[in-house]
Structure formats: C-alpha cells, structure tokens
Amino acid sequence: MRYFILFSLLVTLTINLSAQNYDKQIEALLAKMTLDEKIGQLHQVPGDITTGTDVKKDNLLNSIRDGSVGSILSHTNFDNKITMQQVAVKETRLGIPLIFGFDVIHGYKTIFPIPLAQAASWNLSLIEQIERVAATEAAADGQNWTFAPMVDISRDPRWGRSMEGAGEDPYLGSRIAEARIRGIQGRNLNDQATLAACVKHYAGYGFGEAGRDYNSVDMSEQRLREMVLPPFKAAAKADAATFMNAFNTLNGTPASMNKHLITDILRGEWGWKGMIVSDWNSFGETIIHGAAEDDIDASAKCLAAGSDMDMAGGTFQRGLKKALENGRVTQAQIDEAVRRVLRLKFELGLFDDPFKYLNKERNKSQIGKAEYRTLARSAAAQSMVLLKNQNNILPLKATTTKKKVLIVGPYADSRGNKDYMSFWTLGIGFRAYDSTQVVTPAQGLRPALEALGYEVKVAQVGKNGVCDVMAQSTAFEAAKDADIVIACVGEMGYNCGESRSVANIGLPGNQEEWLKTLKINNKPVVMVLFNSRPLTFEWASANLDAIVVAWQPGYETGNGLADVLTGKTNFSGRLPMTFPRNLGQVPLYYNQLRTGRPQEKFGTLWTSGYLDSEVTPAYPFGFGLSYSTVEYSEIRIEKSTIGNAETLTAFVTVSNKGTMAVDETVQCYINDPAADVARPLKELKSFVRVHLEPGDAKPVQFNITPEDRSYWNDAVQFKCDPGKFKLYVGPNSANVKEALFTVTK
Ligand code: BGC
C-alpha cells in the first residue's frame, strides 16, 4: 500500500511537472512573440484540397516563412509537408512547427464503412480499432490532427451529414464518441501513431431546419442539453484535444461566436481545457449570417466567445489586430488562444521533433497493411443490417444443383463516383477514386458463391444510380433465367457527405420501377441497399424477399457482403437511426414525447397522426435481424423499490435457439411516466453485445444509476425524481419486455 501511495504521488508529480514544463516553455515562447506572430499561430490555411467555398490562397510557403500560418489543413502530398515544416522550423524567427490537420472520417488510406455504418455495429471495440488504424495511417503520412469524430446527433435523414455521425441517440452517440477518441488519441498524444481528435460540430449542426446543411437551429435549452450536448460532454470528459465550432446559428447566435456554448458550458461547466478551431471560414460566415458587421467585428465576437483558431477564412488575419487596437478584445484574450495552440503542439511532441510524423520509413511501412483490410472486411460485415428475410431465403447455402444467381443493379460492380465510400475519402485525394482498391459486390460475391456451387452472372446496369430503359430490359432478360437475384441499389458514394442533403429520401432515380421490372419474373429478390442515410422503400419492403442495409461499406464491400449473405458471418448490425415509411414522417425518432393524444390505431381521428400514413416507422431504432432466434426472458429486478441515490440492478437471460452463433445487442431503455416535464417514451440507457453459440443462455446485467434517471427540467436543472419508472429490455426499441420499479425519496 505504501509503495502504491508513493507510486501514485510520483505519477501525479510527473504529470504536474510535465504540465508545468509546458507552461514554462509556452510562457517563454509567448514572451518572445510579436502580435503578428501570435495571430499567425491562430491562422489555419488550406493545403492541396479544398472542401469548402473558395478562399483566396496566398503563396503558402511565403506565408509560412513570414510566420503568419500556424496550421495547414487538408494537405495530402507527403514531401510537400516536409518542405513546409522545414520552412516553419528553419526559416522563421522562432521556429514554431506547423500542425497538420485532416479530415480522417472513415479511414485514411484504408477505407472503412462510413461512420453511421460503424455505429450500426454497436461494437465499441471495433470502432476503436478502426480509429486506431486510421490514426496510424494518417500519422504516418504526416497528419497530426483529425477533424473527427463528428458527434452531431441527427434525426433527419435528409441531412447529408447523417452519414458522418452515430445516428439519433445521445447515449449511443456518447459511447461511440468515447470509443473514437480512444482510438484516435491512444494513450498519449505524443505517440508517433496517434492524432489529436477534434470533436465537431459544436453545437446543434444536426438539427438544421428542413434537413438542409448549414441551416438555422432553434431549440430549447432542455433539448440542447438532453439531445445535442451529451456526446460533446462525453468527448470533453474523454480528454478530446480539440473541438470545432458548428456553421449554424443556435437560437440566432452563430455557434462560432456563441459564448454560452463555448465559455459558459464547454470551458465553464465542463472544465475542458483544449483548443477550439472554427469550421471552414465560420468566423467569416458570422458576417454573412448578419451577426457581425465586418472582419473586425467577427474577430472580436468569435475570440471573445472563446474560439481560438481560424480555419481557412483568414478573418483573424484581417480583423484581429484592429479588434485589439479598437479595444474590442484584450491582449490577454489573444494570448490565451495562442497558449492553447502552442500547448497542443507541445503535447503532440512537435517541438521535440517537428519531423516525427514525417518519417519516410514509417510512411512506407505503416500504410495499407494487409491486416487493416481484414479489419475493414469484418467491419463491413458487422455494420450491415438485415431488415427482412422472408422464408429464410438467406443465407445462401451450398448447392449441388448449380443454382443460378444474378448480381445486378447500378451498384453490382460499379467503378466510379467514390461508390461504396463517400465524399469524405480525402486521404486518397479529393476526386481520386482508386477502383482497384475496392472489392465490389460482384468481385466479392462471385468467388464466394461459386465456391458454394452456384452459377453466377453479373449485370452492372445503369449509370450514376439511374436505371434507364436499357437497364430495365437487361435486368428483365437476365432475371428470367435466375434462381435468385441480388439487386444492388441505393446512393452514389459521391453523394454522401457534406452539403449533400436531399429533399427526397426514396430510392434514387427510377430504381423502384426497375426493381418492379425485376420482380415481374417472380424470382426471389434480395435487395442490397448502399446508402448513407435512412431511405424509404415501402414497395420493396412489402414485395421483395430479403432486404439488407449495407450502407457505404468501404474497400471491403464485396467481401463483407459475401460473408453475411453466405452466413460465414451472422448478421449483427442494428439501425442507429429510425427508418421512416415516408418522407412526410420526418423527423421520426424513437425517443419522442408521448403527446396528449397518442395514436394507437391508424385512422383514429383526434389523435396525433396522419390521414394518409401510419405514425409508426418502417423499421425502428435498434432494429436488425440475424440468422438466429434469440429469446429474451422476463426482466428480473433485484430490488424493485430503491432510494433516490441508489442504482437499480436488473437482469435478463438471452438464449440462442437457432443453429448459428450470433452477437446479440441487448438494449435497455427507461421511461419516467410522471416528471416535472414530459419525458420521452423510451430512452436508451445501456446496451450489451453478447456472443451466443447455438444453445447458449446467458444472463445480462443492467445498472441504472441516479444519473441515468435524471433529466433537465424547464428551469434547466438536472434532477432525479422519486416516483415510478418503467424499464424495458429487448432486441430493439419497439420490441421489449417491461418491468416497473419505484424510487423513493
Ligand atoms: C466541414 C468540417 C471539416 C472542414 C475541413 C468543413 O466544411 O464542415 O467538418 O472538418 O470542412 O475540411
């Protein structure tokens, strides 16, 4: 024990010492810096990729040389990064190294499933491993900092960036945010294979009106704290190094100049000490919003709110000095922002060795390893969600009668438009698409099915997701002869990501008509959907035999698909976002309030519903089938009456009654039926992934703490009331067992 105390003391001392050391170094450096050099450290400049509106680029090397650049974003060329760093450390007065930032969104060189797909795995350790690989590759390519994770909660499938988050639920979103940060930052930022994380977009970005990117957000403080902020808070607690402002206004104030969000909540209530970067020109956009007059006003408002670094727009370059001269900001405020930037550079080890991430040897050895592809394949399979499997048409088992399979559709064997990926695959270049790296559905399925005795035919039809008349007749003819059809439909990869919102969420173009033609022959059809958001496909749900949501699965698309369609891997994915029946239901989410007139039955007047549509979703949050049948026992509550400060403990037993092993995601929800304010019908509070061999029966324990039972009331107090509660456990948000418990004072 004595040794333990001594050891702990030593550890604390070392940590404090190193923090102190940085403080001393930072203060020493700061004392030498001119105002221009300080403002230079707050200036981030785009490299060889542009992901936003055009901003004027100066001669980059000259700007670095004169000390007016602190960071570069989105630069791919490795050797150029070495040159830039050389100029920064050898040719500037103080030799302050540059920090290179990059959007590493679902892999860097090895492309994994999109983040929303990863969330569908509900597998936190898988997500952490993916980020570990992505960070290793990016760090070996000279990047120091990733603009990830995006932790914006989204309930609106129209929003193009739904693909980049973890879906609609703040609890799942928080756990995934933590896993991503663990993977990106590892144990130590100073490590050669880790990056600084950047949690974005703070805050409210996923709630833009009408699903339009960058649009205004207006919401109550309660909703903000309950639905939007939890993943950000979890990320701050997980020591995420940096945050990024959001583009949107929140209740009228642009997020980049929102003091309430940044200074009061993030730095104040949560005590977070990191650095905040703007989004692409979001300081400048405060002027376009109409919330600042000019660069001086914008600079003053953004800095005073607590933002630190200016990405891409150059607003601080043009306005900050004058804002200081006019007394709109203080020298102390500028110094504080510069300290945060310098601290990050120290923590990354850039002052010790500015070239540690620019090592040619590591660049060759750490990128594109075969083991990364193995992980990508497993991730693709674990992300896919089985929505329908009539007559157990899947898995496709070995056949001795040479059954004929037709793999057909605009995404059967596509080789363009970043298909099966997303716009956010910048590590391979902005528009670059190395089709040889992607295993298409046809490439993965053909060998797997031939090995099982099938005769395989492939028909890539249509262009850019559009099935023209030719596509229709080709498919019709080919399907005549097939015993089973695998129809690959959905969205173009390039249409997936920022500024890619849609006003229609049905199958793109005339894909539904094309599917109908395919089905005229009445052959069994498996629809495989490549998508970056929930889409609607009521006809397919009613008429096709099996439906698989594959998302955009990345480089290992075809292999991951083959693994689940042949049953080599069981399906385990679950929807992280509700799939509505039709667009008019949007936004539709499981954790809605009850209303005073909930609709129990379609068509009942004077209830909260539609004349022309049910209110229920097509597929609820948390839903996904597998090839096994898992039974849930009733819930056993250890003590059904507990005190307000006690934790509730509950158990269920899950049994695999099927013939295949399965990873079952057991979900636990609560409902507080009577509180100060109306509470959601259900709130996810915990989930456990359990591996079950056939015949296995395993107990699963859930603990519901006072914090889990707490909520924000209308006086913005976070409180936990005594009273009755409902506890639900099940395989998805709609199919649950129920138990009651009571909390006393
Ligand atoms: C996006 C950010 C991204 C940045 C840099 C912006 O347009 O909103 O998420 O990190 O560009 O590419």
Boltz pocket constraint, residues with backbone or C-beta under 6 A from the ligand:
constraints:
  - pocket:
      binder: B
      contacts: [[A, 51], [A, 52], [A, 73], [A, 74], [A, 103], [A, 147], [A, 200], [A, 279], [A, 280], [A, 498]]
      max_distance: 6.0
